[in-house]
Amino acid sequence: SCIPVSAEGMTEVMTTSRSYTMLSIAKPVLVNSLQVVAGRIDEELAPYINSLPRCLNIIDGALQHIGVCHTVDLRHIQYMLETIYKQFTDQILTPNDVRLVRNCVLKLADLLDYTDQEKASKQLQMLYLPSITKNKMFP
């Protein structure tokens, strides 16, 4: 189940014809449900987690059935850390990636403060965390 989002962040293009006005997604890319949040997101989690384009709000109910949430949860953070790990296996993270992982770990800590332990253990199967000394990711 792929969902279109804008490759340029929150930009949407308004198209007007004779009978209607339509919002379309500028430079659309397809992502899975763990990369989309129906509500507002922190920009520091992009490009791994994206906001749902406003033009897709009319099918919000259907998107919830395929796993789109209104807020970032533990599954999103786990997916993001795992994706970064897979991209940088045996490589040193760049400074931008280090900042992205830092923001992700801070968001994880915030989410764990508000999530009960049983629910957290069910959602976090394998967690990839960064190494402080080597700028690498480890399971």
Disulfide bonds with the S-S distance in Angstrom:
none
